[in-house]
Amino acid sequence: MATKKLKERKYELADQLKQHFQDYTKLFLVDVDNVGSNQIHQIRIALRGKAIIYCGKNTQMRRVVRQLETEQGMTQLEKVRMALKLNVAIVFTNENLAEVRDIIVNNKVAAPARAGSTAQCDVIVPAGNTGMEPTMTSFLQALNIPSKITKGSIEILNPVNLIKEGDKVEASQASLLEKLSIFPFSYGLVVQSVYDDGSMYDAAVLDITDEAIMASISAGIRNVACVSLETGAPTVASVPYSILLGFTNLVAVAVETEYTFKEAESIKEFVANPDAFAAAAPAAGPAAAGPAAEPAKKSSSSEDAGGAGMFGDDY
């Protein structure tokens, strides 16, 4: 009887998985190592209305995906099937991927260090009274932790970097952290890859912002424009700059010759009579009157010289 119910439940879960693949176009493949059932329940609550978590055996999930590929022509799911390895679960969603990803990774639970596990970060034991009995002094000495007896308990003299990131946690280290009630690590669902309507990519892609994409495109356009101008091969990116350079050349010719056109007339008038433009300009302040008027006139002359140099000497 139990076997029959188990088999029915197996078929029910398979049908649910098929329906999820039909209802959702996006999903995350997440690593569920060190994540308990209660924590999974809390994450499900946080994702309610935005996404659902499906946990099952890899063999069953691969079998369902293979059926969808052959029976319903969903060949794009092959990428998902090939990634169903080790201890993974599937998070289905139709919402914004970055927002759902943030909800998933932010739901973490503090956990003690376990012997044999890999340290997620550096673990530092702080200085101070530990509350441990003096009989534990030899235990600390074995870990090269300086200590002394203060008021009937052990006091650690200096902060100690007990475990470095990436190292294997030893049993003695895990025991000490447990005695000190230090929970250095945190565990939660780890997003391994993202599937979006036929495309499979790494979760790090979600960290790319629209601003970063636009900056990269702008830099590429500038590079294309520079190469086009240097080689004389016109492109859509370089044509505006070519027109601008051509216009400046025409203005330079007009300033040095009798030829003129509407856009160059104001420049020619300025070059011919810079004092008139200086007199028409607003006063810079009280210092512009009296003796300070002479330096202002010199400034106008320097602007005249700079303008003539730009349009005359350079061209």
C-alpha positions in Angstrom: 0.0 0.0 0.0 2.8 2.4 0.9 4.6 1.5 -2.3 1.5 2.4 -4.3 1.1 5.8 -2.6 4.8 6.5 -3.2 4.4 5.7 -6.9 1.3 7.9 -7.2 3.2 10.7 -5.5 6.1 10.2 -7.9 3.8 10.6 -10.9 2.1 13.6 -9.3 5.4 15.4 -8.9 6.4 14.6 -12.5 3.2 16.1 -13.7 3.8 19.2 -11.6 7.3 19.6 -13.1 5.9 19.3 -16.6 3.3 21.9 -15.9 5.9 24.3 -14.4 8.0 24.1 -17.6 4.9 25.0 -19.6 3.8 27.9 -17.3 7.2 29.5 -16.8 9.8 30.7 -19.3 12.6 31.5 -16.7 14.3 29.5 -14.0 17.3 29.3 -11.7 19.3 26.2 -11.0 20.3 26.5 -7.3 22.7 24.6 -5.1 20.9 23.4 -1.9 23.9 22.1 0.0 23.7 22.7 3.8 20.1 24.1 3.4 17.6 22.6 5.7 13.9 22.0 5.1 12.8 24.8 7.4 15.0 27.3 5.6 13.6 26.1 2.2 10.1 26.8 3.7 11.1 30.3 4.7 12.5 31.0 1.2 9.3 29.7 -0.3 7.4 32.2 1.8 9.7 35.0 0.7 9.2 34.0 -3.0 5.4 33.6 -2.8 3.7 35.3 -5.7 7.0 35.7 -7.6 8.5 32.2 -7.9 8.3 28.6 -6.8 10.9 26.1 -5.8 10.9 22.6 -7.1 13.0 20.0 -5.3 13.3 16.5 -6.6 15.6 13.7 -7.6 17.9 14.5 -10.5 17.1 11.2 -12.3 13.3 12.0 -12.2 13.8 15.6 -13.3 16.0 14.6 -16.2 13.5 12.0 -17.2 10.7 14.6 -17.3 12.8 17.1 -19.2 13.8 14.4 -21.7 10.1 13.6 -22.3 9.3 17.3 -22.9 12.2 17.4 -25.4 10.9 14.4 -27.4 7.1 14.6 -27.0 6.6 18.3 -27.1 9.6 19.5 -29.1 11.0 21.6 -26.3 14.6 20.9 -27.4 15.9 24.0 -25.8 15.5 22.3 -22.4 18.5 20.1 -23.2 20.7 22.7 -21.5 18.7 22.5 -18.4 18.8 18.7 -18.4 22.6 18.6 -18.8 22.9 20.9 -15.8 20.8 18.8 -13.4 23.7 17.3 -11.5 24.6 17.0 -7.8 22.4 18.6 -5.1 20.3 21.1 -7.1 16.8 22.5 -7.2 14.9 24.5 -9.7 13.3 27.9 -9.0 10.7 28.8 -11.7 9.6 32.4 -12.3 8.2 34.8 -14.8 9.3 37.9 -12.9 12.4 40.1 -13.1 15.3 37.7 -12.8 17.6 40.1 -10.9 14.9 40.8 -8.3 14.1 37.1 -7.7 17.8 36.3 -7.6 18.3 38.9 -4.8 15.4 37.4 -2.8 17.0 34.0 -3.1 20.6 34.9 -2.1 19.5 37.3 0.7 17.8 34.5 2.6 20.7 33.0 4.5 20.9 31.5 8.0 23.9 31.7 10.3 25.5 28.3 10.9 28.4 26.9 13.0 31.6 25.7 11.5 31.5 22.0 10.6 34.6 19.8 10.7 35.7 19.1 7.2 33.8 21.9 5.5 35.5 24.7 3.5 35.6 28.1 5.2 33.5 30.7 3.5 35.5 33.6 5.0 38.3 34.3 7.5 37.3 33.4 11.1 38.7 35.6 13.8 38.4 34.7 17.4 38.1 38.1 19.3 40.1 38.9 22.5 38.3 38.9 25.8 36.8 36.6 28.5 35.5 33.3 27.0 33.7 32.1 30.1 35.5 28.7 29.7 36.9 26.9 32.7 40.7 27.0 33.4 40.9 23.3 32.5 40.5 24.2 28.9 43.8 26.1 28.8 45.6 23.3 27.1 42.9 23.1 24.5 43.6 26.7 23.5 47.4 26.2 23.6 47.1 23.4 21.1 45.5 26.0 18.7 48.3 28.5 19.4 45.9 30.9 21.1 47.5 33.1 23.8 45.4 33.1 27.0 45.4 33.6 30.7 43.2 32.9 33.7 41.1 35.8 34.9 38.6 35.6 37.7 38.3 31.8 37.4 37.8 31.7 33.6 40.0 31.8 30.5 40.7 35.2 28.8 42.0 35.3 25.2 44.7 38.0 25.1 44.8 38.9 21.4 42.4 38.4 18.4 43.4 35.3 16.5 42.8 34.5 12.9 41.7 30.9 13.5 40.7 29.9 10.0 41.5 31.4 6.6 39.0 31.5 3.8 39.2 28.4 1.6 40.8 26.2 4.3 39.3 23.0 5.6 37.8 23.4 9.1 39.5 21.1 11.6 37.6 19.3 14.4 39.4 21.2 17.1 38.6 24.5 15.5 35.0 23.7 15.0 34.8 22.6 18.7 36.3 25.8 19.9 33.9 28.0 17.9 31.0 26.0 19.2 32.1 26.5 22.8 32.5 30.3 22.1 29.0 30.3 20.4 30.5 31.8 17.2 28.6 31.0 14.0 31.0 32.3 11.3 29.3 30.9 8.2 25.9 31.4 6.6 24.2 29.0 4.2 21.4 29.5 1.7 20.5 28.7 -1.9 23.4 29.4 -4.3 22.4 30.3 -7.8 24.5 28.3 -10.2 23.0 29.3 -13.6 20.0 31.0 -15.2 17.7 29.8 -17.9 15.7 32.5 -19.8 13.5 31.4 -22.7 16.0 29.1 -24.3 19.3 30.7 -23.2 21.4 29.4 -20.4 24.0 31.6 -18.8 25.9 32.3 -15.5 24.2 34.1 -12.7 27.0 36.8 -12.8 25.4 38.2 -15.9 22.5 39.5 -13.8 25.0 41.9 -12.1 25.5 43.8 -15.4 23.4 47.0 -15.3 21.9 49.0 -18.1 24.4 51.8 -17.4 27.3 49.4 -17.8 25.9 48.2 -21.1 25.4 51.7 -22.4 28.9 52.8 -21.4 30.3 49.8 -23.2 28.3 50.6 -26.4 29.3 54.2 -26.2 33.0 53.3 -25.9 32.7 51.0 -28.9 31.1 53.7 -31.0 33.9 56.1 -30.1 36.5 53.6 -31.1 34.8 53.0 -34.4 34.6 56.7 -35.1 38.3 57.2 -34.3 39.4 54.3 -36.6 37.1 55.6 -39.4 38.5 59.2 -39.2 42.1 58.0 -39.2 41.6 55.6 -42.1 39.2 57.8 -44.1 36.6 55.1 -44.3 33.2 56.7 -43.5 30.8 55.0 -41.1 27.6 55.9 -39.4 29.6 56.6 -36.2 32.2 58.9 -37.9 29.9 60.9 -40.4 28.8 63.5 -37.7 32.5 64.1 -36.8 33.5 64.3 -40.5 30.8 66.9 -41.0 31.9 68.9 -38.0 35.6 68.8 -39.1 34.5 69.9 -42.6 32.5 72.8 -41.2 35.5 74.0 -39.1 37.7 73.9 -42.2 35.2 76.0 -44.2 35.1 78.5 -41.3 38.9 78.7 -41.3 39.0 79.3 -45.1 36.3 82.0 -44.8 38.3 83.8 -42.0 41.5 83.9 -44.1 39.8 84.8 -47.4 37.1 87.1 -48.7 34.7 84.1 -49.1 31.9 84.0 -46.6 28.7 82.3 -45.7 26.0 82.8 -43.1 27.5 80.6 -40.4 30.9 82.2 -40.7 29.9 85.9 -40.6 29.9 86.2 -36.8 33.4 84.7 -36.6 34.7 87.0 -39.3 33.2 90.0 -37.5 34.8 89.0 -34.2 38.2 88.6 -35.9 37.9 92.0 -37.7 36.7 94.0 -34.7 37.3 92.2 -31.3 37.1 95.5 -29.4 33.5 95.9 -30.3 32.6 92.5 -28.9 34.6 93.3 -25.7 32.7 96.5 -25.2 29.4 94.8 -25.7 30.3 92.0 -23.2 28.8 92.5 -19.6 31.2 93.8 -17.0 32.9 91.2 -14.9 32.4 93.1 -11.6 33.5 96.3 -9.8 37.1 95.5 -10.6 36.4 95.9 -14.3 36.2 99.7 -14.0 39.1 102.1 -13.7 42.6 100.8 -13.6 41.5 97.2 -14.0 40.0 98.0 -17.4 43.3 97.7 -19.1 43.9 94.1 -18.2 40.5 93.2 -19.5 41.5 94.7 -22.9 44.6 92.6 -22.9 42.5 89.6 -22.3 40.4 90.4 -25.3 43.5 90.7 -27.4 44.7 87.3 -26.2 41.4 85.7 -27.2 41.8 87.3 -30.6 45.2 85.8 -31.0 44.0 82.4 -29.9 41.1 82.5 -32.3 43.3 83.5 -35.2 45.8 80.7 -34.3 43.0 78.1 -34.2 41.6 78.9 -37.6 44.8 80.2 -39.3 47.9 78.4 -38.1 46.3 75.0 -37.7 44.8 75.0 -41.2 
